[in-house]
């Protein structure tokens, strides 16, 4: 039985088939900023530097995960080029892919688009999980973070980091702490430890003050390293 959790995500507006709002920011964002500014001296200085910039959800669940798989272990420009070639193989709506369409593709066509045999295997496994209903997409809004992560990491090619990026950038969950993200660790080092190496335990201790809005604090830490929003899941 899926466990429940209030997401605090913004309602209404455009929504995907699984009920996730698209092109909107989380309702909790402003409250999170006030909370972080009160609790954390670094956040108090950091948040105002980025004005009205906010996290926005976009795309649909399957497309988001497929794009994440295609972008693994290659540069952002290379990932974008490969994604565009992959999209050109699709016959559906612009910038979206469907599980059935992926399963219907010839492997030779996908290889011609630059995909490795491993990524083709991962994409097909992802599509099979969605087609079989092995992931409870309609229930995700009511499930807690760990329950969703458990479903996602059962798919080949999706590890905990990818699942956590999905929780932050697609489901807009407020309290995700992706300790395996090198950018987060680097940002904590620069902003809290004068550039000295940081252990996972030290990063977790810093993030204690961020709860229950660790996702928001993480987003600002990423922005402190790069003025553009991070290209995650």
Secondary structure, DSSP 8 states (H G I E B T S, - for coil): ---B-------SSEE-TTS-EES---TTHHHHHHHHHHH-HHHHHHGGGGTT------S-HHHHHHHHHHTTTS-HHHHHHHHHHHHTT--SSTT---HHHHHHS-HHHHHHTT--HHHHHHHHHHHHHHHHT-S-GGGGGGB-HHHHHHHHTTSTT--HHHHHHHHHHTS--TT---TT-HHHHHHHHHHHSTT----HHHHHHHHHTTTT-HHHHHHHHHHHH-SS-----
